[in-house]
């Protein structure tokens, strides 16, 4: 597994906090396949994490989370915790992964704009 290469994409404090979450066993993998995985964290705000890859053989994948840090375009502790959980269950998703990037922010839908 390539956690040592993936960890370079995260700030040390986010890795430490993510490891704490993982060790507290508050991360649940909702689904995991060759090309995508999703998890939720039993923490404040109940953040949901998702990982998407084009193909099992591609080294890179996109990560997203519903927390405020991720909404600012950063990789967060919840993503790191979810990666550790995926690694612990030996998920196929992580087979060739060595690069992670924050998923592009989704444009707000017209309905969300209208609600403001």
Order of alpha helices (4+ residues) and beta strands (2+ residues): alpha-alpha-beta-beta-beta-beta-alpha-alpha-beta-alpha
